[in-house]
Structure formats: C-alpha cells, structure tokens
Amino acid sequence: MADLYSQLGVARGADEADIKKAYRKLAKELHPDRNKDNPKATERFSKVTQAYDILTDKDKRAQYDRGEIDEDGNPKAPFGYGQGGPRPGAGGGPFGGGFGRGPGGGGFHAGEEVDLSEMFEGLFGGGGGRRGGFAGGFGGRRQAPPARGADTGYRLSVPFEDAAALKQQRVVLSGGKTIDIKLPRGVEDGTKIRLGGQGQEGPGGAGDAIVTISIAPHRFFRREGDDVTLDLPISLDEAVLGAKVKVPTVDGPVMLSVPKGSSSGKVLRLKGKGFHAKDGKRGDQLVTLMIDVPAADSELEAFVEGWSRRGKGNPRAGLGV
C-alpha cells in the first residue's frame, strides 16, 4: 500500500495547508457523486480521505511518521513479535537460546532448573498459563483478533441554519447506502461523527464511516462562539419612533421591538436563537440595528435642514472634537 503522503501526492514534510489543498483537488475529482460507474475512483476516494484524516490529526501524523501506526491508522506489531521461528545465529537451547541464560547467551545449560512460568506470562499474557503450562502450551497462545476493515472518511457540508438548530442530515455512503445522522450539540467545523460498521469490510468485521462536518457560510448570519449575529437594516422612522419589525433567525422569522430613538449600532438580543453548546444551553442572536437613510429624498432633506437650524447638538462632543 502506498504511503499516506504518496496517496495525496505531497512530500513527507508538507504542511497542513499543502495537505488540505491536495485533498480538496483529489476529493473533487474522485467524489462518488461524480464517479457512480467507477468503483476504483470510489475506492481511491476512501483512501485519500483516510490519508487526509490521519495527516491532519497532529497526534496520528506523528505516530505514523514514527512507524507506530499503518496507513489504516491501526497500531503496528512491536518489533520482532509474531515473526515466527528463531532468529538466525541464535543460541542452541531448546527455545533458540535467545533468552540469554548461560555463558555468552547460548541458551540454558543441561540440568539447570529454570522456572519459565513468569517469562511466558510476560510474553503471552494472563495468569492462566500457570495452570496449563506455558500459557496453555504454544498452541494455546493468545492470537491477535482478526483485523477489522478500514475506516472510510466522508465530508458533509451542512447549511448554517441546520447546524444551529441541529437538524437531522442525510449522508450517502460510497456503496450508495443512505443514512440519516443527528448532529451533536456543540457541532462546529471539523466535528467528526463516527458511524459504526459502515466502513470497509474485513475479516474481523466492517470498519467505521467517519463523517467530518463542514458548516456552510451564510449570506447574512455570522457565528461568534455559540451566538449568531445579524446586521438589521431599519428605516429612519422606525429608529426615531420605534416599531415592531420582522427579523430572520435560524429557526424562522420572529417579531422584534425596536425602541424609540434607536441609533445605528444598537444591539438587541433574541434569547435562545443561537447554536447549541455541548452542555445543552443555547446561544442567542445578537441583532445590530443599521439605519437605512434613503438617497435623494427631497422631503426628508428639507425636514433635516430645518431641524438642523434649530440646533441639533454635537453627537461627537464626548470624543473631544
């Protein structure tokens, strides 16, 4: 299997930005929606997504670079374990002499009384070996469980309002299977959702599907922590006289009371109209009022000229200018 860097077409020392750029290019080319009749492309899409997930995880990348995990993210066997048979050049004792007893590490001497029970417990685990002799004999040594199939990675773009309201999302897996998933509280860009048993098949069962969430930007909502912010245009008369106006929220439109004499920049709060936090509480929507003054309105201009002559005061006096 090609190493993870080769799968993405980047150098081993590539930074995260280069890795993301390479992945976006490959994911666009290989996405199952664009290759419905090409199973090889779908298979490669899974591999490059898995490579991306490992190489953008700082801890897993370090483990991979040190040779501690393989391309599927599974731990590698310790050096020498499970290799079978004595090493060339080992001593001539009944166990290959590699245990280093006797002069020169040449195995055990004839007639030497040696208690091997603790040694084999350390090698093969468990206290049961005392009852059955050498952990039940070599035939009874614990076997590594069959390997599960590889995990398969997916990226899911979620609409801003859906992420805030935790609306159920639908994801189509590489084999065509459709699954509805529930977004977790505290969801944000990069949140990973694990779907057990929905990855590739293997001797020990199927791996998992790992869905990485990407929250789509909105044309007028913005996110600040668990709060949602919005700049709301209001008319001059609504600002001066006060009014009830309709305001969009992630849960749908609501009515908002604009106080008399409101200025641009005044912030009003709609409780519980933000994102859900991990502790179950919900953020608010912060509405910033923005007075919209019409251009070339002769009637308004005449009124303001008369009002200005009556002495409106200096709104910047508090700034010392």
Contacts in CASP RR format, 6 or more apart in sequence:
PFRMAT RR
TARGET T0000
AUTHOR 0000-0000-0000
METHOD contacts of the structure
MODEL  1
MADLYSQLGVARGADEADIKKAYRKLAKELHPDRNKDNPKATERFSKVTQ
AYDILTDKDKRAQYDRGEIDEDGNPKAPFGYGQGGPRPGAGGGPFGGGFG
RGPGGGGFHAGEEVDLSEMFEGLFGGGGGRRGGFAGGFGGRRQAPPARGA
DTGYRLSVPFEDAAALKQQRVVLSGGKTIDIKLPRGVEDGTKIRLGGQGQ
EGPGGAGDAIVTISIAPHRFFRREGDDVTLDLPISLDEAVLGAKVKVPTV
DGPVMLSVPKGSSSGKVLRLKGKGFHAKDGKRGDQLVTLMIDVPAADSEL
EAFVEGWSRRGKGNPRAGLGV
1 70 0 8 1.000
1 71 0 8 1.000
2 71 0 8 1.000
3 71 0 8 1.000
4 51 0 8 1.000
4 54 0 8 1.000
4 55 0 8 1.000
4 64 0 8 1.000
4 71 0 8 1.000
5 11 0 8 1.000
5 12 0 8 1.000
5 13 0 8 1.000
5 14 0 8 1.000
5 51 0 8 1.000
5 55 0 8 1.000
7 47 0 8 1.000
7 48 0 8 1.000
7 51 0 8 1.000
7 71 0 8 1.000
8 19 0 8 1.000
8 22 0 8 1.000
8 23 0 8 1.000
8 26 0 8 1.000
8 48 0 8 1.000
8 51 0 8 1.000
8 52 0 8 1.000
8 55 0 8 1.000
9 22 0 8 1.000
10 18 0 8 1.000
10 19 0 8 1.000
10 22 0 8 1.000
11 18 0 8 1.000
12 65 0 8 1.000
14 22 0 8 1.000
16 56 0 8 1.000
19 52 0 8 1.000
19 55 0 8 1.000
19 56 0 8 1.000
20 52 0 8 1.000
20 56 0 8 1.000
23 48 0 8 1.000
23 49 0 8 1.000
23 51 0 8 1.000
23 52 0 8 1.000
26 44 0 8 1.000
26 45 0 8 1.000
26 48 0 8 1.000
27 45 0 8 1.000
27 48 0 8 1.000
27 49 0 8 1.000
27 52 0 8 1.000
27 155 0 8 1.000
28 34 0 8 1.000
29 41 0 8 1.000
30 41 0 8 1.000
30 42 0 8 1.000
30 44 0 8 1.000
30 45 0 8 1.000
30 48 0 8 1.000
31 45 0 8 1.000
32 41 0 8 1.000
32 42 0 8 1.000
32 45 0 8 1.000
32 172 0 8 1.000
32 174 0 8 1.000
32 175 0 8 1.000
32 176 0 8 1.000
33 172 0 8 1.000
34 41 0 8 1.000
35 41 0 8 1.000
35 42 0 8 1.000
35 45 0 8 1.000
42 174 0 8 1.000
42 175 0 8 1.000
43 174 0 8 1.000
45 174 0 8 1.000
46 150 0 8 1.000
46 152 0 8 1.000
46 153 0 8 1.000
46 174 0 8 1.000
46 200 0 8 1.000
49 152 0 8 1.000
49 153 0 8 1.000
49 154 0 8 1.000
49 155 0 8 1.000
50 71 0 8 1.000
50 72 0 8 1.000
50 73 0 8 1.000
50 150 0 8 1.000
50 151 0 8 1.000
50 152 0 8 1.000
50 153 0 8 1.000
51 71 0 8 1.000
53 60 0 8 1.000
53 153 0 8 1.000
53 192 0 8 1.000
53 210 0 8 1.000
53 212 0 8 1.000
54 60 0 8 1.000
54 61 0 8 1.000
54 64 0 8 1.000
54 69 0 8 1.000
54 71 0 8 1.000
54 73 0 8 1.000
55 61 0 8 1.000
55 64 0 8 1.000
60 69 0 8 1.000
60 73 0 8 1.000
63 69 0 8 1.000
64 70 0 8 1.000
64 71 0 8 1.000
64 73 0 8 1.000
67 76 0 8 1.000
68 75 0 8 1.000
68 76 0 8 1.000
69 75 0 8 1.000
69 76 0 8 1.000
70 76 0 8 1.000
72 149 0 8 1.000
72 150 0 8 1.000
72 151 0 8 1.000
73 151 0 8 1.000
74 147 0 8 1.000
77 144 0 8 1.000
86 95 0 8 1.000
86 96 0 8 1.000
86 97 0 8 1.000
86 98 0 8 1.000
87 98 0 8 1.000
90 96 0 8 1.000
90 97 0 8 1.000
90 98 0 8 1.000
91 97 0 8 1.000
91 98 0 8 1.000
91 105 0 8 1.000
91 106 0 8 1.000
91 107 0 8 1.000
92 106 0 8 1.000
92 107 0 8 1.000
93 106 0 8 1.000
93 107 0 8 1.000
93 108 0 8 1.000
94 108 0 8 1.000
95 107 0 8 1.000
96 107 0 8 1.000
97 105 0 8 1.000
97 106 0 8 1.000
97 107 0 8 1.000
97 108 0 8 1.000
98 105 0 8 1.000
98 106 0 8 1.000
98 107 0 8 1.000
99 105 0 8 1.000
99 107 0 8 1.000
99 108 0 8 1.000
99 119 0 8 1.000
100 106 0 8 1.000
100 107 0 8 1.000
101 107 0 8 1.000
101 108 0 8 1.000
101 109 0 8 1.000
101 112 0 8 1.000
101 114 0 8 1.000
102 108 0 8 1.000
102 109 0 8 1.000
102 112 0 8 1.000
108 114 0 8 1.000
116 134 0 8 1.000
117 129 0 8 1.000
117 130 0 8 1.000
117 133 0 8 1.000
117 134 0 8 1.000
120 129 0 8 1.000
120 133 0 8 1.000
120 134 0 8 1.000
120 135 0 8 1.000
121 127 0 8 1.000
121 129 0 8 1.000
121 130 0 8 1.000
121 135 0 8 1.000
123 135 0 8 1.000
124 134 0 8 1.000
124 135 0 8 1.000
124 141 0 8 1.000
124 142 0 8 1.000
125 135 0 8 1.000
125 142 0 8 1.000
126 135 0 8 1.000
127 135 0 8 1.000
128 135 0 8 1.000
128 136 0 8 1.000
129 135 0 8 1.000
129 136 0 8 1.000
129 137 0 8 1.000
135 141 0 8 1.000
135 142 0 8 1.000
145 204 0 8 1.000
146 202 0 8 1.000
146 203 0 8 1.000
146 204 0 8 1.000
146 205 0 8 1.000
147 202 0 8 1.000
147 203 0 8 1.000
147 204 0 8 1.000
148 202 0 8 1.000
148 204 0 8 1.000
148 205 0 8 1.000
148 206 0 8 1.000
148 207 0 8 1.000
149 199 0 8 1.000
149 200 0 8 1.000
149 201 0 8 1.000
149 202 0 8 1.000
149 203 0 8 1.000
149 204 0 8 1.000
149 205 0 8 1.000
149 206 0 8 1.000
149 207 0 8 1.000
150 199 0 8 1.000
150 200 0 8 1.000
150 207 0 8 1.000
151 199 0 8 1.000
151 200 0 8 1.000
151 207 0 8 1.000
151 208 0 8 1.000
151 209 0 8 1.000
151 210 0 8 1.000
152 173 0 8 1.000
152 174 0 8 1.000
152 198 0 8 1.000
152 199 0 8 1.000
152 200 0 8 1.000
152 207 0 8 1.000
152 208 0 8 1.000
152 209 0 8 1.000
152 210 0 8 1.000
153 209 0 8 1.000
153 210 0 8 1.000
153 211 0 8 1.000
153 212 0 8 1.000
154 171 0 8 1.000
154 173 0 8 1.000
154 209 0 8 1.000
154 210 0 8 1.000
154 211 0 8 1.000
154 212 0 8 1.000
155 211 0 8 1.000
155 212 0 8 1.000
155 214 0 8 1.000
156 169 0 8 1.000
156 171 0 8 1.000
156 211 0 8 1.000
156 212 0 8 1.000
156 213 0 8 1.000
156 214 0 8 1.000
157 214 0 8 1.000
157 215 0 8 1.000
157 216 0 8 1.000
158 169 0 8 1.000
158 183 0 8 1.000
158 187 0 8 1.000
158 213 0 8 1.000
158 214 0 8 1.000
158 215 0 8 1.000
158 216 0 8 1.000
159 216 0 8 1.000
160 215 0 8 1.000
160 216 0 8 1.000
160 217 0 8 1.000
160 218 0 8 1.000
160 221 0 8 1.000
160 223 0 8 1.000
160 250 0 8 1.000
161 167 0 8 1.000
161 218 0 8 1.000
161 221 0 8 1.000
161 250 0 8 1.000
161 251 0 8 1.000
162 169 0 8 1.000
162 183 0 8 1.000
163 183 0 8 1.000
163 187 0 8 1.000
163 213 0 8 1.000
163 215 0 8 1.000
163 275 0 8 1.000
164 223 0 8 1.000
164 228 0 8 1.000
164 250 0 8 1.000
164 274 0 8 1.000
164 275 0 8 1.000
164 276 0 8 1.000
165 250 0 8 1.000
165 251 0 8 1.000
166 182 0 8 1.000
166 183 0 8 1.000
166 184 0 8 1.000
166 185 0 8 1.000
166 187 0 8 1.000
166 276 0 8 1.000
167 183 0 8 1.000
168 180 0 8 1.000
168 181 0 8 1.000
168 182 0 8 1.000
168 183 0 8 1.000
169 180 0 8 1.000
169 181 0 8 1.000
169 183 0 8 1.000
170 178 0 8 1.000
170 179 0 8 1.000
170 180 0 8 1.000
170 181 0 8 1.000
171 178 0 8 1.000
171 179 0 8 1.000
171 181 0 8 1.000
171 209 0 8 1.000
171 211 0 8 1.000
172 178 0 8 1.000
173 179 0 8 1.000
173 198 0 8 1.000
173 199 0 8 1.000
173 209 0 8 1.000
177 198 0 8 1.000
179 195 0 8 1.000
179 198 0 8 1.000
179 209 0 8 1.000
181 193 0 8 1.000
181 195 0 8 1.000
181 211 0 8 1.000
183 193 0 8 1.000
183 213 0 8 1.000
184 191 0 8 1.000
184 193 0 8 1.000
185 276 0 8 1.000
185 277 0 8 1.000
185 278 0 8 1.000
185 279 0 8 1.000
185 280 0 8 1.000
186 226 0 8 1.000
186 275 0 8 1.000
186 276 0 8 1.000
186 277 0 8 1.000
186 278 0 8 1.000
187 213 0 8 1.000
187 215 0 8 1.000
187 275 0 8 1.000
187 276 0 8 1.000
188 213 0 8 1.000
188 215 0 8 1.000
189 213 0 8 1.000
189 214 0 8 1.000
189 215 0 8 1.000
190 212 0 8 1.000
190 213 0 8 1.000
190 214 0 8 1.000
191 212 0 8 1.000
191 213 0 8 1.000
192 210 0 8 1.000
192 211 0 8 1.000
192 212 0 8 1.000
192 213 0 8 1.000
193 210 0 8 1.000
193 211 0 8 1.000
193 213 0 8 1.000
194 208 0 8 1.000
194 209 0 8 1.000
194 210 0 8 1.000
194 211 0 8 1.000
195 208 0 8 1.000
195 209 0 8 1.000
195 210 0 8 1.000
195 211 0 8 1.000
196 206 0 8 1.000
196 207 0 8 1.000
196 208 0 8 1.000
196 209 0 8 1.000
197 205 0 8 1.000
197 206 0 8 1.000
197 207 0 8 1.000
197 208 0 8 1.000
197 209 0 8 1.000
198 206 0 8 1.000
198 207 0 8 1.000
198 208 0 8 1.000
198 209 0 8 1.000
199 206 0 8 1.000
199 207 0 8 1.000
199 208 0 8 1.000
199 209 0 8 1.000
200 206 0 8 1.000
200 207 0 8 1.000
201 207 0 8 1.000
215 223 0 8 1.000
220 230 0 8 1.000
220 231 0 8 1.000
220 248 0 8 1.000
221 228 0 8 1.000
221 229 0 8 1.000
221 230 0 8 1.000
221 248 0 8 1.000
221 250 0 8 1.000
222 228 0 8 1.000
222 229 0 8 1.000
222 230 0 8 1.000
223 229 0 8 1.000
223 275 0 8 1.000
224 286 0 8 1.000
225 275 0 8 1.000
226 274 0 8 1.000
226 275 0 8 1.000
226 276 0 8 1.000
226 277 0 8 1.000
226 281 0 8 1.000
226 282 0 8 1.000
226 283 0 8 1.000
227 274 0 8 1.000
227 275 0 8 1.000
227 283 0 8 1.000
227 284 0 8 1.000
227 285 0 8 1.000
227 286 0 8 1.000
228 249 0 8 1.000
228 250 0 8 1.000
228 273 0 8 1.000
228 274 0 8 1.000
228 275 0 8 1.000
228 283 0 8 1.000
228 284 0 8 1.000
228 285 0 8 1.000
228 286 0 8 1.000
229 285 0 8 1.000
229 286 0 8 1.000
229 287 0 8 1.000
229 288 0 8 1.000
230 247 0 8 1.000
230 248 0 8 1.000
230 285 0 8 1.000
230 286 0 8 1.000
230 287 0 8 1.000
230 288 0 8 1.000
231 288 0 8 1.000
231 290 0 8 1.000
232 245 0 8 1.000
232 247 0 8 1.000
232 256 0 8 1.000
232 287 0 8 1.000
232 288 0 8 1.000
232 289 0 8 1.000
232 290 0 8 1.000
233 290 0 8 1.000
233 291 0 8 1.000
233 292 0 8 1.000
234 243 0 8 1.000
234 245 0 8 1.000
234 258 0 8 1.000
234 262 0 8 1.000
234 289 0 8 1.000
234 290 0 8 1.000
234 291 0 8 1.000
234 292 0 8 1.000
235 291 0 8 1.000
235 292 0 8 1.000
236 291 0 8 1.000
236 292 0 8 1.000
236 293 0 8 1.000
236 294 0 8 1.000
236 300 0 8 1.000
237 243 0 8 1.000
238 245 0 8 1.000
238 258 0 8 1.000
238 262 0 8 1.000
239 258 0 8 1.000
239 261 0 8 1.000
239 262 0 8 1.000
239 263 0 8 1.000
239 264 0 8 1.000
239 289 0 8 1.000
239 291 0 8 1.000
240 260 0 8 1.000
240 261 0 8 1.000
241 260 0 8 1.000
241 261 0 8 1.000
242 257 0 8 1.000
242 258 0 8 1.000
242 259 0 8 1.000
242 260 0 8 1.000
242 261 0 8 1.000
242 262 0 8 1.000
243 257 0 8 1.000
243 258 0 8 1.000
244 255 0 8 1.000
244 256 0 8 1.000
244 257 0 8 1.000
244 258 0 8 1.000
245 255 0 8 1.000
245 256 0 8 1.000
245 258 0 8 1.000
246 253 0 8 1.000
246 254 0 8 1.000
246 255 0 8 1.000
246 256 0 8 1.000
247 253 0 8 1.000
247 254 0 8 1.000
247 255 0 8 1.000
247 256 0 8 1.000
247 270 0 8 1.000
247 287 0 8 1.000
249 270 0 8 1.000
249 273 0 8 1.000
249 285 0 8 1.000
250 273 0 8 1.000
250 274 0 8 1.000
250 285 0 8 1.000
251 273 0 8 1.000
254 270 0 8 1.000
254 273 0 8 1.000
256 268 0 8 1.000
256 270 0 8 1.000
256 287 0 8 1.000
258 268 0 8 1.000
258 289 0 8 1.000
259 266 0 8 1.000
262 289 0 8 1.000
262 291 0 8 1.000
263 289 0 8 1.000
263 291 0 8 1.000
264 289 0 8 1.000
264 290 0 8 1.000
264 291 0 8 1.000
265 288 0 8 1.000
265 289 0 8 1.000
265 290 0 8 1.000
266 288 0 8 1.000
266 289 0 8 1.000
267 286 0 8 1.000
267 287 0 8 1.000
267 288 0 8 1.000
267 289 0 8 1.000
268 286 0 8 1.000
268 287 0 8 1.000
268 289 0 8 1.000
269 284 0 8 1.000
269 285 0 8 1.000
269 286 0 8 1.000
269 287 0 8 1.000
270 284 0 8 1.000
270 285 0 8 1.000
270 286 0 8 1.000
270 287 0 8 1.000
271 284 0 8 1.000
272 282 0 8 1.000
272 283 0 8 1.000
272 284 0 8 1.000
272 285 0 8 1.000
273 282 0 8 1.000
273 283 0 8 1.000
273 284 0 8 1.000
273 285 0 8 1.000
274 282 0 8 1.000
274 283 0 8 1.000
274 284 0 8 1.000
274 285 0 8 1.000
275 282 0 8 1.000
275 283 0 8 1.000
276 282 0 8 1.000
276 283 0 8 1.000
277 283 0 8 1.000
293 300 0 8 1.000
294 300 0 8 1.000
END
